[in-house]
């Protein structure tokens, strides 16, 4: 797994309950791959209500970039919903973000965390 990979993982519910299996995007730096047993993942949702939010990446399956993600429907990767999971909890890689979507993700992380 590497930064920008779209993966299938069980996201914990904010209430602490079991949560839901859904796609996510690896946001953690590749520098830590293999040296820590966890990975930071952004939640992906098919709820498009936040598609224009500066902290969210809209993934349009009508585009080549969108299809490379391996997702089955238009989606939003939200940098407002980051979680840390054990690497062995990631079921498999669905696809990956293109260079342009990865650059957009970088901007969205900055917006979500209010960093330059």
PDB file as gemmi writes it, atoms N, CA and C in Angstrom:
CRYST1    1.000    1.000    1.000  90.00  90.00  90.00 P 1                      
ATOM      1  N   UNK A   1       0.836  -1.182   0.000  1.00  0.00           N  
ATOM      2  CA  UNK A   1       0.000   0.000   0.000  1.00  0.00           C  
ATOM      3  C   UNK A   1       0.875   1.238   0.000  1.00  0.00           C  
ATOM      4  N   UNK A   2       0.361   2.254  -0.685  1.00  0.00           N  
ATOM      5  CA  UNK A   2       1.096   3.508  -0.729  1.00  0.00           C  
ATOM      6  C   UNK A   2       0.117   4.679  -0.676  1.00  0.00           C  
ATOM      7  N   UNK A   3       0.647   5.859  -0.405  1.00  0.00           N  
ATOM      8  CA  UNK A   3      -0.171   7.069  -0.349  1.00  0.00           C  
ATOM      9  C   UNK A   3      -0.948   7.207  -1.649  1.00  0.00           C  
ATOM     10  N   UNK A   4      -2.247   7.452  -1.541  1.00  0.00           N  
ATOM     11  CA  UNK A   4      -3.098   7.603  -2.708  1.00  0.00           C  
ATOM     12  C   UNK A   4      -3.807   6.335  -3.130  1.00  0.00           C  
ATOM     13  N   UNK A   5      -3.454   5.196  -2.530  1.00  0.00           N  
ATOM     14  CA  UNK A   5      -4.167   3.965  -2.840  1.00  0.00           C  
ATOM     15  C   UNK A   5      -5.583   4.032  -2.281  1.00  0.00           C  
ATOM     16  N   UNK A   6      -6.530   3.545  -3.062  1.00  0.00           N  
ATOM     17  CA  UNK A   6      -7.919   3.427  -2.613  1.00  0.00           C  
ATOM     18  C   UNK A   6      -8.077   1.996  -2.125  1.00  0.00           C  
ATOM     19  N   UNK A   7      -8.481   1.855  -0.869  1.00  0.00           N  
ATOM     20  CA  UNK A   7      -8.530   0.549  -0.220  1.00  0.00           C  
ATOM     21  C   UNK A   7      -9.916   0.287   0.355  1.00  0.00           C  
ATOM     22  N   UNK A   8     -10.186  -0.972   0.662  1.00  0.00           N  
ATOM     23  CA  UNK A   8     -11.406  -1.347   1.364  1.00  0.00           C  
ATOM     24  C   UNK A   8     -11.026  -1.631   2.810  1.00  0.00           C  
ATOM     25  N   UNK A   9     -11.689  -0.945   3.745  1.00  0.00           N  
ATOM     26  CA  UNK A   9     -11.337  -1.052   5.161  1.00  0.00           C  
ATOM     27  C   UNK A   9     -12.583  -0.814   6.017  1.00  0.00           C  
ATOM     28  N   UNK A  10     -12.608  -1.388   7.209  1.00  0.00           N  
ATOM     29  CA  UNK A  10     -13.713  -1.122   8.134  1.00  0.00           C  
ATOM     30  C   UNK A  10     -13.374   0.129   8.932  1.00  0.00           C  
ATOM     31  N   UNK A  11     -14.160   1.184   8.715  1.00  0.00           N  
ATOM     32  CA  UNK A  11     -13.974   2.428   9.450  1.00  0.00           C  
ATOM     33  C   UNK A  11     -14.701   2.336  10.781  1.00  0.00           C  
ATOM     34  N   UNK A  12     -14.037   2.675  11.861  1.00  0.00           N  
ATOM     35  CA  UNK A  12     -14.743   2.687  13.148  1.00  0.00           C  
ATOM     36  C   UNK A  12     -15.770   3.817  13.164  1.00  0.00           C  
ATOM     37  N   UNK A  13     -16.899   3.593  13.788  1.00  0.00           N  
ATOM     38  CA  UNK A  13     -17.916   4.623  13.928  1.00  0.00           C  
ATOM     39  C   UNK A  13     -17.431   5.631  14.964  1.00  0.00           C  
ATOM     40  N   UNK A  14     -17.676   6.936  14.769  1.00  0.00           N  
ATOM     41  CA  UNK A  14     -17.226   7.937  15.755  1.00  0.00           C  
ATOM     42  C   UNK A  14     -17.731   7.679  17.176  1.00  0.00           C  
ATOM     43  N   UNK A  15     -18.846   6.960  17.304  1.00  0.00           N  
ATOM     44  CA  UNK A  15     -19.393   6.663  18.629  1.00  0.00           C  
ATOM     45  C   UNK A  15     -18.620   5.549  19.333  1.00  0.00           C  
ATOM     46  N   UNK A  16     -17.713   4.896  18.582  1.00  0.00           N  
ATOM     47  CA  UNK A  16     -16.962   3.792  19.159  1.00  0.00           C  
ATOM     48  C   UNK A  16     -17.536   2.430  18.798  1.00  0.00           C  
ATOM     49  N   UNK A  17     -18.689   2.423  18.126  1.00  0.00           N  
ATOM     50  CA  UNK A  17     -19.285   1.163  17.700  1.00  0.00           C  
ATOM     51  C   UNK A  17     -18.477   0.566  16.554  1.00  0.00           C  
ATOM     52  N   UNK A  18     -18.851  -0.616  16.109  1.00  0.00           N  
ATOM     53  CA  UNK A  18     -18.079  -1.382  15.131  1.00  0.00           C  
ATOM     54  C   UNK A  18     -17.775  -0.626  13.840  1.00  0.00           C  
ATOM     55  N   UNK A  19     -18.684   0.112  13.313  1.00  0.00           N  
ATOM     56  CA  UNK A  19     -18.436   0.858  12.087  1.00  0.00           C  
ATOM     57  C   UNK A  19     -18.840   0.116  10.844  1.00  0.00           C  
ATOM     58  N   UNK A  20     -18.390   0.640   9.703  1.00  0.00           N  
ATOM     59  CA  UNK A  20     -18.857   0.156   8.412  1.00  0.00           C  
ATOM     60  C   UNK A  20     -17.672  -0.074   7.477  1.00  0.00           C  
ATOM     61  N   UNK A  21     -17.750  -1.157   6.719  1.00  0.00           N  
ATOM     62  CA  UNK A  21     -16.727  -1.425   5.722  1.00  0.00           C  
ATOM     63  C   UNK A  21     -16.994  -0.527   4.524  1.00  0.00           C  
ATOM     64  N   UNK A  22     -15.966   0.208   4.107  1.00  0.00           N  
ATOM     65  CA  UNK A  22     -16.118   1.137   3.005  1.00  0.00           C  
ATOM     66  C   UNK A  22     -14.765   1.453   2.391  1.00  0.00           C  
ATOM     67  N   UNK A  23     -14.767   2.099   1.243  1.00  0.00           N  
ATOM     68  CA  UNK A  23     -13.493   2.512   0.657  1.00  0.00           C  
ATOM     69  C   UNK A  23     -12.862   3.655   1.452  1.00  0.00           C  
ATOM     70  N   UNK A  24     -11.566   3.724   1.363  1.00  0.00           N  
ATOM     71  CA  UNK A  24     -10.813   4.815   1.957  1.00  0.00           C  
ATOM     72  C   UNK A  24      -9.588   5.085   1.102  1.00  0.00           C  
ATOM     73  N   UNK A  25      -8.961   6.222   1.344  1.00  0.00           N  
ATOM     74  CA  UNK A  25      -7.743   6.588   0.627  1.00  0.00           C  
ATOM     75  C   UNK A  25      -6.610   6.697   1.638  1.00  0.00           C  
ATOM     76  N   UNK A  26      -5.494   6.046   1.344  1.00  0.00           N  
ATOM     77  CA  UNK A  26      -4.312   6.143   2.205  1.00  0.00           C  
ATOM     78  C   UNK A  26      -3.760   7.565   2.104  1.00  0.00           C  
ATOM     79  N   UNK A  27      -3.659   8.249   3.244  1.00  0.00           N  
ATOM     80  CA  UNK A  27      -3.111   9.613   3.254  1.00  0.00           C  
ATOM     81  C   UNK A  27      -1.746   9.672   3.945  1.00  0.00           C  
ATOM     82  N   UNK A  28      -1.408   8.638   4.649  1.00  0.00           N  
ATOM     83  CA  UNK A  28      -0.134   8.596   5.380  1.00  0.00           C  
ATOM     84  C   UNK A  28       1.051   8.582   4.414  1.00  0.00           C  
ATOM     85  N   UNK A  29       2.130   9.203   4.817  1.00  0.00           N  
ATOM     86  CA  UNK A  29       3.351   9.240   4.020  1.00  0.00           C  
ATOM     87  C   UNK A  29       3.903   7.841   3.786  1.00  0.00           C  
ATOM     88  N   UNK A  30       4.412   7.609   2.593  1.00  0.00           N  
ATOM     89  CA  UNK A  30       5.046   6.323   2.277  1.00  0.00           C  
ATOM     90  C   UNK A  30       6.298   6.088   3.117  1.00  0.00           C  
ATOM     91  N   UNK A  31       6.841   7.138   3.680  1.00  0.00           N  
ATOM     92  CA  UNK A  31       8.044   7.041   4.513  1.00  0.00           C  
ATOM     93  C   UNK A  31       7.851   6.070   5.679  1.00  0.00           C  
ATOM     94  N   UNK A  32       6.622   5.918   6.154  1.00  0.00           N  
ATOM     95  CA  UNK A  32       6.360   5.076   7.322  1.00  0.00           C  
ATOM     96  C   UNK A  32       5.932   3.658   6.962  1.00  0.00           C  
ATOM     97  N   UNK A  33       5.838   3.371   5.666  1.00  0.00           N  
ATOM     98  CA  UNK A  33       5.432   2.040   5.229  1.00  0.00           C  
ATOM     99  C   UNK A  33       6.430   1.001   5.734  1.00  0.00           C  
ATOM    100  N   UNK A  34       5.930   0.029   6.439  1.00  0.00           N  
ATOM    101  CA  UNK A  34       6.781  -1.040   6.961  1.00  0.00           C  
ATOM    102  C   UNK A  34       7.391  -0.751   8.320  1.00  0.00           C  
ATOM    103  N   UNK A  35       7.415   0.519   8.739  1.00  0.00           N  
ATOM    104  CA  UNK A  35       8.026   0.823  10.036  1.00  0.00           C  
ATOM    105  C   UNK A  35       6.996   0.974  11.154  1.00  0.00           C  
ATOM    106  N   UNK A  36       5.724   1.175  10.780  1.00  0.00           N  
ATOM    107  CA  UNK A  36       4.643   1.206  11.766  1.00  0.00           C  
ATOM    108  C   UNK A  36       3.552   0.243  11.301  1.00  0.00           C  
ATOM    109  N   UNK A  37       2.792  -0.258  12.244  1.00  0.00           N  
ATOM    110  CA  UNK A  37       1.752  -1.251  11.913  1.00  0.00           C  
ATOM    111  C   UNK A  37       0.400  -0.619  11.616  1.00  0.00           C  
ATOM    112  N   UNK A  38       0.358   0.713  11.580  1.00  0.00           N  
ATOM    113  CA  UNK A  38      -0.889   1.414  11.324  1.00  0.00           C  
ATOM    114  C   UNK A  38      -0.760   2.281  10.078  1.00  0.00           C  
ATOM    115  N   UNK A  39      -1.920   2.714   9.586  1.00  0.00           N  
ATOM    116  CA  UNK A  39      -1.962   3.585   8.416  1.00  0.00           C  
ATOM    117  C   UNK A  39      -3.114   4.579   8.596  1.00  0.00           C  
ATOM    118  N   UNK A  40      -2.899   5.819   8.164  1.00  0.00           N  
ATOM    119  CA  UNK A  40      -3.935   6.848   8.239  1.00  0.00           C  
ATOM    120  C   UNK A  40      -4.705   6.844   6.926  1.00  0.00           C  
ATOM    121  N   UNK A  41      -6.042   6.771   7.053  1.00  0.00           N  
ATOM    122  CA  UNK A  41      -6.920   6.621   5.899  1.00  0.00           C  
ATOM    123  C   UNK A  41      -8.021   7.684   5.958  1.00  0.00           C  
ATOM    124  N   UNK A  42      -8.349   8.254   4.787  1.00  0.00           N  
ATOM    125  CA  UNK A  42      -9.480   9.184   4.668  1.00  0.00           C  
ATOM    126  C   UNK A  42     -10.697   8.401   4.173  1.00  0.00           C  
ATOM    127  N   UNK A  43     -11.834   8.693   4.748  1.00  0.00           N  
ATOM    128  CA  UNK A  43     -13.068   8.001   4.381  1.00  0.00           C  
ATOM    129  C   UNK A  43     -13.551   8.426   2.998  1.00  0.00           C  
ATOM    130  N   UNK A  44     -14.079   7.464   2.254  1.00  0.00           N  
ATOM    131  CA  UNK A  44     -14.700   7.722   0.958  1.00  0.00           C  
ATOM    132  C   UNK A  44     -16.180   7.402   1.084  1.00  0.00           C  
ATOM    133  N   UNK A  45     -17.019   8.299   0.563  1.00  0.00           N  
ATOM    134  CA  UNK A  45     -18.457   8.116   0.646  1.00  0.00           C  
ATOM    135  C   UNK A  45     -19.096   8.369  -0.718  1.00  0.00           C  
ATOM    136  N   UNK A  46     -20.231   7.743  -0.961  1.00  0.00           N  
ATOM    137  CA  UNK A  46     -20.978   8.012  -2.187  1.00  0.00           C  
ATOM    138  C   UNK A  46     -21.987   9.142  -1.976  1.00  0.00           C  
ATOM    139  N   UNK A  47     -22.041   9.698  -0.762  1.00  0.00           N  
ATOM    140  CA  UNK A  47     -22.879  10.862  -0.476  1.00  0.00           C  
ATOM    141  C   UNK A  47     -22.162  12.085  -1.051  1.00  0.00           C  
ATOM    142  N   UNK A  48     -22.690  12.627  -2.119  1.00  0.00           N  
ATOM    143  CA  UNK A  48     -22.018  13.705  -2.848  1.00  0.00           C  
ATOM    144  C   UNK A  48     -22.321  15.103  -2.316  1.00  0.00           C  
ATOM    145  N   UNK A  49     -22.991  15.198  -1.170  1.00  0.00           N  
ATOM    146  CA  UNK A  49     -23.363  16.498  -0.620  1.00  0.00           C  
ATOM    147  C   UNK A  49     -22.151  17.395  -0.365  1.00  0.00           C  
ATOM    148  N   UNK A  50     -20.985  16.806  -0.104  1.00  0.00           N  
ATOM    149  CA  UNK A  50     -19.789  17.599   0.206  1.00  0.00           C  
ATOM    150  C   UNK A  50     -18.821  17.669  -0.983  1.00  0.00           C  
ATOM    151  N   UNK A  51     -19.292  17.342  -2.171  1.00  0.00           N  
ATOM    152  CA  UNK A  51     -18.413  17.264  -3.344  1.00  0.00           C  
ATOM    153  C   UNK A  51     -17.661  18.558  -3.623  1.00  0.00           C  
ATOM    154  N   UNK A  52     -18.224  19.697  -3.269  1.00  0.00           N  
ATOM    155  CA  UNK A  52     -17.577  20.984  -3.539  1.00  0.00           C  
ATOM    156  C   UNK A  52     -16.871  21.573  -2.329  1.00  0.00           C  
ATOM    157  N   UNK A  53     -16.829  20.837  -1.231  1.00  0.00           N  
ATOM    158  CA  UNK A  53     -16.158  21.314  -0.029  1.00  0.00           C  
ATOM    159  C   UNK A  53     -14.647  21.336  -0.273  1.00  0.00           C  
ATOM    160  N   UNK A  54     -13.939  22.385   0.180  1.00  0.00           N  
ATOM    161  CA  UNK A  54     -12.492  22.458  -0.048  1.00  0.00           C  
ATOM    162  C   UNK A  54     -11.686  21.362   0.649  1.00  0.00           C  
ATOM    163  N   UNK A  55     -12.297  20.638   1.581  1.00  0.00           N  
ATOM    164  CA  UNK A  55     -11.599  19.558   2.283  1.00  0.00           C  
ATOM    165  C   UNK A  55     -11.942  18.191   1.704  1.00  0.00           C  
ATOM    166  N   UNK A  56     -12.607  18.178   0.536  1.00  0.00           N  
ATOM    167  CA  UNK A  56     -13.065  16.924  -0.051  1.00  0.00           C  
ATOM    168  C   UNK A  56     -12.663  16.816  -1.519  1.00  0.00           C  
ATOM    169  N   UNK A  57     -12.322  15.600  -1.921  1.00  0.00           N  
ATOM    170  CA  UNK A  57     -11.961  15.312  -3.311  1.00  0.00           C  
ATOM    171  C   UNK A  57     -13.142  14.613  -3.973  1.00  0.00           C  
ATOM    172  N   UNK A  58     -13.677  15.224  -5.029  1.00  0.00           N  
ATOM    173  CA  UNK A  58     -14.747  14.592  -5.790  1.00  0.00           C  
ATOM    174  C   UNK A  58     -14.111  13.631  -6.786  1.00  0.00           C  
ATOM    175  N   UNK A  59     -14.606  12.400  -6.817  1.00  0.00           N  
ATOM    176  CA  UNK A  59     -14.099  11.375  -7.729  1.00  0.00           C  
ATOM    177  C   UNK A  59     -15.210  11.048  -8.717  1.00  0.00           C  
ATOM    178  N   UNK A  60     -15.017  11.501  -9.950  1.00  0.00           N  
ATOM    179  CA  UNK A  60     -16.003  11.381 -11.018  1.00  0.00           C  
ATOM    180  C   UNK A  60     -15.649  10.189 -11.895  1.00  0.00           C  
ATOM    181  N   UNK A  61     -16.484   9.165 -11.886  1.00  0.00           N  
ATOM    182  CA  UNK A  61     -16.189   7.948 -12.644  1.00  0.00           C  
ATOM    183  C   UNK A  61     -16.341   8.106 -14.157  1.00  0.00           C  
ATOM    184  N   UNK A  62     -16.820   9.269 -14.599  1.00  0.00           N  
ATOM    185  CA  UNK A  62     -16.876   9.511 -16.038  1.00  0.00           C  
ATOM    186  C   UNK A  62     -15.493   9.865 -16.585  1.00  0.00           C  
ATOM    187  N   UNK A  63     -14.536  10.109 -15.696  1.00  0.00           N  
ATOM    188  CA  UNK A  63     -13.179  10.465 -16.115  1.00  0.00           C  
ATOM    189  C   UNK A  63     -12.251   9.263 -15.976  1.00  0.00           C  
ATOM    190  N   UNK A  64     -11.165   9.275 -16.725  1.00  0.00           N  
ATOM    191  CA  UNK A  64     -10.155   8.218 -16.607  1.00  0.00           C  
ATOM    192  C   UNK A  64      -9.608   8.194 -15.183  1.00  0.00           C  
ATOM    193  N   UNK A  65      -9.311   9.380 -14.627  1.00  0.00           N  
ATOM    194  CA  UNK A  65      -8.800   9.458 -13.257  1.00  0.00           C  
ATOM    195  C   UNK A  65      -9.755   8.801 -12.275  1.00  0.00           C  
ATOM    196  N   UNK A  66     -11.042   9.037 -12.451  1.00  0.00           N  
ATOM    197  CA  UNK A  66     -12.040   8.451 -11.564  1.00  0.00           C  
ATOM    198  C   UNK A  66     -12.088   6.934 -11.671  1.00  0.00           C  
ATOM    199  N   UNK A  67     -12.019   6.426 -12.880  1.00  0.00           N  
ATOM    200  CA  UNK A  67     -12.079   4.971 -13.079  1.00  0.00           C  
ATOM    201  C   UNK A  67     -10.852   4.263 -12.515  1.00  0.00           C  
ATOM    202  N   UNK A  68      -9.701   4.938 -12.486  1.00  0.00           N  
ATOM    203  CA  UNK A  68      -8.480   4.333 -11.945  1.00  0.00           C  
ATOM    204  C   UNK A  68      -8.548   4.082 -10.435  1.00  0.00           C  
ATOM    205  N   UNK A  69      -9.535   4.684  -9.773  1.00  0.00           N  
ATOM    206  CA  UNK A  69      -9.665   4.503  -8.326  1.00  0.00           C  
ATOM    207  C   UNK A  69     -10.212   3.134  -7.951  1.00  0.00           C  
ATOM    208  N   UNK A  70     -10.888   2.479  -8.901  1.00  0.00           N  
ATOM    209  CA  UNK A  70     -11.491   1.184  -8.609  1.00  0.00           C  
ATOM    210  C   UNK A  70     -12.830   1.284  -7.906  1.00  0.00           C  
ATOM    211  N   UNK A  71     -13.342   2.493  -7.735  1.00  0.00           N  
ATOM    212  CA  UNK A  71     -14.637   2.676  -7.081  1.00  0.00           C  
ATOM    213  C   UNK A  71     -15.758   2.328  -8.050  1.00  0.00           C  
ATOM    214  N   UNK A  72     -16.929   2.016  -7.508  1.00  0.00           N  
ATOM    215  CA  UNK A  72     -18.045   1.589  -8.351  1.00  0.00           C  
ATOM    216  C   UNK A  72     -19.036   2.706  -8.641  1.00  0.00           C  
ATOM    217  N   UNK A  73     -18.923   3.848  -7.960  1.00  0.00           N  
ATOM    218  CA  UNK A  73     -19.809   4.979  -8.220  1.00  0.00           C  
ATOM    219  C   UNK A  73     -19.114   6.280  -7.863  1.00  0.00           C  
ATOM    220  N   UNK A  74     -19.618   7.384  -8.402  1.00  0.00           N  
ATOM    221  CA  UNK A  74     -19.067   8.689  -8.058  1.00  0.00           C  
ATOM    222  C   UNK A  74     -18.997   8.801  -6.541  1.00  0.00           C  
ATOM    223  N   UNK A  75     -17.911   9.375  -6.053  1.00  0.00           N  
ATOM    224  CA  UNK A  75     -17.680   9.401  -4.611  1.00  0.00           C  
ATOM    225  C   UNK A  75     -16.952  10.668  -4.187  1.00  0.00           C  
ATOM    226  N   UNK A  76     -16.864  10.832  -2.885  1.00  0.00           N  
ATOM    227  CA  UNK A  76     -16.128  11.933  -2.277  1.00  0.00           C  
ATOM    228  C   UNK A  76     -15.174  11.348  -1.238  1.00  0.00           C  
ATOM    229  N   UNK A  77     -13.907  11.701  -1.351  1.00  0.00           N  
ATOM    230  CA  UNK A  77     -12.931  11.359  -0.307  1.00  0.00           C  
ATOM    231  C   UNK A  77     -12.835  12.579   0.598  1.00  0.00           C  
ATOM    232  N   UNK A  78     -13.215  12.414   1.846  1.00  0.00           N  
ATOM    233  CA  UNK A  78     -13.248  13.555   2.750  1.00  0.00           C  
ATOM    234  C   UNK A  78     -12.065  13.529   3.712  1.00  0.00           C  
ATOM    235  N   UNK A  79     -11.312  14.612   3.688  1.00  0.00           N  
ATOM    236  CA  UNK A  79     -10.167  14.744   4.589  1.00  0.00           C  
ATOM    237  C   UNK A  79     -10.617  15.196   5.974  1.00  0.00           C  
ATOM    238  N   UNK A  80     -11.934  15.328   6.152  1.00  0.00           N  
ATOM    239  CA  UNK A  80     -12.512  15.648   7.460  1.00  0.00           C  
ATOM    240  C   UNK A  80     -12.766  14.392   8.276  1.00  0.00           C  
ATOM    241  N   UNK A  81     -12.662  13.235   7.631  1.00  0.00           N  
ATOM    242  CA  UNK A  81     -12.899  11.956   8.300  1.00  0.00           C  
ATOM    243  C   UNK A  81     -11.657  11.085   8.152  1.00  0.00           C  
ATOM    244  N   UNK A  82     -10.629  11.394   8.916  1.00  0.00           N  
ATOM    245  CA  UNK A  82      -9.389  10.624   8.910  1.00  0.00           C  
ATOM    246  C   UNK A  82      -9.400   9.672  10.093  1.00  0.00           C  
ATOM    247  N   UNK A  83      -8.871   8.501   9.877  1.00  0.00           N  
ATOM    248  CA  UNK A  83      -8.770   7.536  10.968  1.00  0.00           C  
ATOM    249  C   UNK A  83      -7.493   6.734  10.812  1.00  0.00           C  
ATOM    250  N   UNK A  84      -7.039   6.175  11.903  1.00  0.00           N  
ATOM    251  CA  UNK A  84      -5.866   5.312  11.894  1.00  0.00           C  
ATOM    252  C   UNK A  84      -6.331   3.887  12.128  1.00  0.00           C  
ATOM    253  N   UNK A  85      -5.899   2.991  11.247  1.00  0.00           N  
ATOM    254  CA  UNK A  85      -6.264   1.577  11.375  1.00  0.00           C  
ATOM    255  C   UNK A  85      -4.999   0.731  11.287  1.00  0.00           C  
ATOM    256  N   UNK A  86      -5.073  -0.481  11.840  1.00  0.00           N  
ATOM    257  CA  UNK A  86      -3.961  -1.417  11.671  1.00  0.00           C  
ATOM    258  C   UNK A  86      -3.893  -1.846  10.210  1.00  0.00           C  
ATOM    259  N   UNK A  87      -2.698  -1.956   9.695  1.00  0.00           N  
ATOM    260  CA  UNK A  87      -2.481  -2.338   8.297  1.00  0.00           C  
ATOM    261  C   UNK A  87      -3.191  -3.646   7.967  1.00  0.00           C  
ATOM    262  N   UNK A  88      -3.194  -4.587   8.893  1.00  0.00           N  
ATOM    263  CA  UNK A  88      -3.825  -5.876   8.603  1.00  0.00           C  
ATOM    264  C   UNK A  88      -5.355  -5.797   8.564  1.00  0.00           C  
ATOM    265  N   UNK A  89      -5.927  -4.634   8.884  1.00  0.00           N  
ATOM    266  CA  UNK A  89      -7.381  -4.436   8.786  1.00  0.00           C  
ATOM    267  C   UNK A  89      -7.790  -3.956   7.395  1.00  0.00           C  
ATOM    268  N   UNK A  90      -6.812  -3.603   6.571  1.00  0.00           N  
ATOM    269  CA  UNK A  90      -7.101  -3.199   5.194  1.00  0.00           C  
ATOM    270  C   UNK A  90      -7.311  -4.472   4.385  1.00  0.00           C  
ATOM    271  N   UNK A  91      -8.485  -4.616   3.806  1.00  0.00           N  
ATOM    272  CA  UNK A  91      -8.814  -5.852   3.084  1.00  0.00           C  
ATOM    273  C   UNK A  91      -8.051  -5.986   1.778  1.00  0.00           C  
ATOM    274  N   UNK A  92      -8.121  -4.959   0.943  1.00  0.00           N  
ATOM    275  CA  UNK A  92      -7.363  -4.992  -0.307  1.00  0.00           C  
ATOM    276  C   UNK A  92      -7.382  -3.619  -0.979  1.00  0.00           C  
ATOM    277  N   UNK A  93      -6.499  -3.456  -1.949  1.00  0.00           N  
ATOM    278  CA  UNK A  93      -6.402  -2.219  -2.713  1.00  0.00           C  
ATOM    279  C   UNK A  93      -7.368  -2.312  -3.893  1.00  0.00           C  
ATOM    280  N   UNK A  94      -8.215  -1.294  -4.044  1.00  0.00           N  
ATOM    281  CA  UNK A  94      -9.179  -1.247  -5.145  1.00  0.00           C  
ATOM    282  C   UNK A  94      -8.580  -0.584  -6.386  1.00  0.00           C  
ATOM    283  N   UNK A  95      -7.764   0.428  -6.158  1.00  0.00           N  
ATOM    284  CA  UNK A  95      -7.172   1.220  -7.236  1.00  0.00           C  
ATOM    285  C   UNK A  95      -6.320   2.301  -6.606  1.00  0.00           C  
ATOM    286  N   UNK A  96      -6.112   3.388  -7.327  1.00  0.00           N  
ATOM    287  CA  UNK A  96      -5.310   4.478  -6.756  1.00  0.00           C  
ATOM    288  C   UNK A  96      -5.708   5.804  -7.373  1.00  0.00           C  
ATOM    289  N   UNK A  97      -5.358   6.872  -6.670  1.00  0.00           N  
ATOM    290  CA  UNK A  97      -5.593   8.216  -7.177  1.00  0.00           C  
ATOM    291  C   UNK A  97      -4.534   8.543  -8.219  1.00  0.00           C  
ATOM    292  N   UNK A  98      -4.946   9.209  -9.280  1.00  0.00           N  
ATOM    293  CA  UNK A  98      -4.005   9.698 -10.292  1.00  0.00           C  
ATOM    294  C   UNK A  98      -3.171  10.822  -9.673  1.00  0.00           C  
ATOM    295  N   UNK A  99      -2.153  11.251 -10.391  1.00  0.00           N  
ATOM    296  CA  UNK A  99      -1.307  12.355  -9.903  1.00  0.00           C  
ATOM    297  C   UNK A  99      -2.134  13.615  -9.662  1.00  0.00           C  
ATOM    298  N   UNK A 100      -3.094  13.896 -10.549  1.00  0.00           N  
ATOM    299  CA  UNK A 100      -3.899  15.110 -10.369  1.00  0.00           C  
ATOM    300  C   UNK A 100      -4.849  14.989  -9.176  1.00  0.00           C  
ATOM    301  N   UNK A 101      -5.445  13.811  -8.966  1.00  0.00           N  
ATOM    302  CA  UNK A 101      -6.302  13.626  -7.787  1.00  0.00           C  
ATOM    303  C   UNK A 101      -5.476  13.620  -6.508  1.00  0.00           C  
ATOM    304  N   UNK A 102      -4.260  13.085  -6.569  1.00  0.00           N  
ATOM    305  CA  UNK A 102      -3.379  13.089  -5.403  1.00  0.00           C  
ATOM    306  C   UNK A 102      -3.002  14.528  -5.033  1.00  0.00           C  
ATOM    307  N   UNK A 103      -2.731  15.357  -6.035  1.00  0.00           N  
ATOM    308  CA  UNK A 103      -2.423  16.772  -5.770  1.00  0.00           C  
ATOM    309  C   UNK A 103      -3.638  17.467  -5.159  1.00  0.00           C  
ATOM    310  N   UNK A 104      -4.821  17.138  -5.652  1.00  0.00           N  
ATOM    311  CA  UNK A 104      -6.052  17.702  -5.083  1.00  0.00           C  
ATOM    312  C   UNK A 104      -6.207  17.252  -3.635  1.00  0.00           C  
ATOM    313  N   UNK A 105      -5.889  15.981  -3.356  1.00  0.00           N  
ATOM    314  CA  UNK A 105      -5.964  15.469  -1.991  1.00  0.00           C  
ATOM    315  C   UNK A 105      -5.044  16.263  -1.062  1.00  0.00           C  
ATOM    316  N   UNK A 106      -3.853  16.582  -1.535  1.00  0.00           N  
ATOM    317  CA  UNK A 106      -2.904  17.368  -0.738  1.00  0.00           C  
ATOM    318  C   UNK A 106      -3.518  18.715  -0.348  1.00  0.00           C  
ATOM    319  N   UNK A 107      -4.150  19.377  -1.320  1.00  0.00           N  
ATOM    320  CA  UNK A 107      -4.794  20.655  -1.039  1.00  0.00           C  
ATOM    321  C   UNK A 107      -5.945  20.487  -0.049  1.00  0.00           C  
ATOM    322  N   UNK A 108      -6.686  19.409  -0.176  1.00  0.00           N  
ATOM    323  CA  UNK A 108      -7.823  19.153   0.712  1.00  0.00           C  
ATOM    324  C   UNK A 108      -7.351  18.884   2.144  1.00  0.00           C  
ATOM    325  N   UNK A 109      -6.241  18.176   2.293  1.00  0.00           N  
ATOM    326  CA  UNK A 109      -5.683  17.933   3.637  1.00  0.00           C  
ATOM    327  C   UNK A 109      -5.313  19.272   4.283  1.00  0.00           C  
ATOM    328  N   UNK A 110      -4.675  20.130   3.508  1.00  0.00           N  
ATOM    329  CA  UNK A 110      -4.303  21.465   4.025  1.00  0.00           C  
ATOM    330  C   UNK A 110      -5.526  22.251   4.445  1.00  0.00           C  
ATOM    331  N   UNK A 111      -6.588  22.188   3.632  1.00  0.00           N  
ATOM    332  CA  UNK A 111      -7.828  22.899   3.970  1.00  0.00           C  
ATOM    333  C   UNK A 111      -8.464  22.327   5.235  1.00  0.00           C  
ATOM    334  N   UNK A 112      -8.513  21.002   5.338  1.00  0.00           N  
ATOM    335  CA  UNK A 112      -9.149  20.351   6.490  1.00  0.00           C  
ATOM    336  C   UNK A 112      -8.415  20.638   7.788  1.00  0.00           C  
ATOM    337  N   UNK A 113      -7.091  20.689   7.715  1.00  0.00           N  
ATOM    338  CA  UNK A 113      -6.281  20.869   8.926  1.00  0.00           C  
ATOM    339  C   UNK A 113      -5.819  22.310   9.114  1.00  0.00           C  
ATOM    340  N   UNK A 114      -6.159  23.186   8.160  1.00  0.00           N  
ATOM    341  CA  UNK A 114      -5.788  24.597   8.200  1.00  0.00           C  
ATOM    342  C   UNK A 114      -4.277  24.773   8.334  1.00  0.00           C  
ATOM    343  N   UNK A 115      -3.549  24.087   7.444  1.00  0.00           N  
ATOM    344  CA  UNK A 115      -2.090  24.217   7.406  1.00  0.00           C  
ATOM    345  C   UNK A 115      -1.665  24.663   6.005  1.00  0.00           C  
ATOM    346  N   UNK A 116      -0.514  25.277   5.926  1.00  0.00           N  
ATOM    347  CA  UNK A 116      -0.007  25.748   4.619  1.00  0.00           C  
ATOM    348  C   UNK A 116       0.972  24.799   4.046  1.00  0.00           C  
TER     349      UNK A 116                                                      
END                                                                             
